[in-house]
Amino acid sequence: MNTKFGQFGGQFVPETLMNPLIELEKAFVNIKDDDSFKKEYMYYCKEYSGRPTPLYYAKNLTKKLGGGKIYLKREDLNHTGAHKINNVIGQILLAKKMGKKRIIAETGAGQHGVATATICAMFDIPCEVFMGEEDIKRQGLNVLKMNMLGAKINSVTSGTKTLKDATNEAIRHWVANPEDTFYVIGSVVGPHPYPKMVRDFQRIIGDEVKEQIMEKEGRVPDYLIACVGGGSNAMGLFYPFIEEKVEMYGVEAGGKGIETDYHAASISKGRLGIIHGMMTYLLQDENGQIKPVHSISAGLDYPGIGPEHAYFHFINRVKYVAINDREAIEAFRYLTKIEGIIPALESAHAIAYLMKLARETNKEDIIVVNLSGRGDKDMDTLFNVLEELEDGQ
Ligand SMILES: *Cc1c(COP(=O)(O)O)cnc(C)c1O
């Protein structure tokens, strides 16, 4: 299997990790087109997570924005509140097939950690989650959930004590325990075969959209929009449409503005480099050190991006744009008020870009936005922000 997408991706890992990666690739190739595996994966997606998620025609939003017809892919209605569980179900079923006895995962905001702890609880497999000390402080609710689900949380105190450090620590732990341990990565990042494997477990989003939009409209959409952290919900939506005549927008976190040092716009502002075993666009300083990142949405707070997105940017197949914190908050409030749907702050970035794009489209156009998750987890953040706004800051 090709480990790269053009010049991006690859396996930039210590030699001791090559054997586990080769073993993983073999197992992945075996199940890729295996009907019984697919059946089992679909069973849990449907019966446990509630798929297929609806493709909702947002009539109020469509009317207000006055352009194309807007559909929302409701990944927020999945069990545990986001698309992440699609991938976790796939990887843990694979881990079971490989005879692995324990699961490890990294997490930033805790969403991937909760999804992993959930599936481990259901299958009764021991689970350890690596999480930065800073993130543990900020994400109390998800930490509590993981504890109740029976996962052990390892507090990571190196570097900025956030997601990139948690990922480093998880990789280190895997190097030391490759025989019995399966490492569940939470996005389309990391060394090959993870970006392809996570893509294949998330493409169920786009596959469903294709079927649903054909049924509702009889044709493919004109525009797809999704937010991009590592890029898994976007890749899941885009991939089945890559050969079709569809315009695609990946929305990065512009934080306090991409002209400042406080954002997570790896494609808009990054340079080619190596992180977590892959060659990709990366926010780094002049010495190649990874820069601290900022976004109001913890799930977009990653200094790199999946290598296939880097490739789609390079060949100009997908357009990558940035939305800042303020615009995302406005979109969060707008969608909540107009449609009665409270989005995750990550997904609100996609909605904010929709609010710009819709105006330039025609009534006949069809736009699909991936609503990657629900906003319950973000209510504290919003509460604090709104208080600040009221204090006139
Ligand atoms: C984690 C997360 C994201 C970002 O991850 P991707 O891999 O880029 O999809 C986006 N939305 C929600 C709700 C998340 O939890």
Ligand as a Chemical Component Dictionary entry (heavy atoms), coordinates in Angstrom:
data_LIG
# 
_chem_comp.id                   LIG 
_chem_comp.type                 NON-POLYMER 
_chem_comp.pdbx_formal_charge   0 
_chem_comp.three_letter_code    LIG 
# 
loop_
_chem_comp_atom.comp_id 
_chem_comp_atom.atom_id 
_chem_comp_atom.alt_atom_id 
_chem_comp_atom.type_symbol 
_chem_comp_atom.charge 
_chem_comp_atom.model_Cartn_x 
_chem_comp_atom.model_Cartn_y 
_chem_comp_atom.model_Cartn_z 
_chem_comp_atom.pdbx_ordinal 
LIG C1 C1 C 0 -12.825 16.417 17.354 1  
LIG C2 C2 C 0 -13.883 17.202 16.698 2  
LIG C3 C3 C 0 -13.645 17.902 15.490 3  
LIG C4 C4 C 0 -12.295 17.976 14.836 4  
LIG O1 O1 O 0 -11.754 16.770 14.418 5  
LIG P1 P1 P 0 -11.653 16.366 12.895 6  
LIG O2 O2 O 0 -10.780 15.180 12.895 7  
LIG O3 O3 O 0 -11.072 17.531 12.151 8  
LIG O4 O4 O 0 -13.030 16.078 12.436 9  
LIG C5 C5 C 0 -14.698 18.566 14.904 10 
LIG N1 N1 N 0 -15.930 18.586 15.468 11 
LIG C6 C6 C 0 -16.190 17.942 16.619 12 
LIG C7 C7 C 0 -17.567 18.007 17.184 13 
LIG C8 C8 C 0 -15.178 17.230 17.271 14 
LIG O5 O5 O 0 -15.448 16.606 18.430 15 
# 
loop_
_chem_comp_bond.comp_id 
_chem_comp_bond.atom_id_1 
_chem_comp_bond.atom_id_2 
_chem_comp_bond.value_order 
_chem_comp_bond.pdbx_ordinal 
LIG C1 C2 SING 1  
LIG C2 C3 SING 2  
LIG C2 C8 DOUB 3  
LIG C3 C4 SING 4  
LIG C3 C5 DOUB 5  
LIG C4 O1 SING 6  
LIG O1 P1 SING 7  
LIG P1 O2 DOUB 8  
LIG P1 O3 SING 9  
LIG P1 O4 SING 10 
LIG C5 N1 SING 11 
LIG N1 C6 DOUB 12 
LIG C6 C7 SING 13 
LIG C6 C8 SING 14 
LIG C8 O5 SING 15 
# 
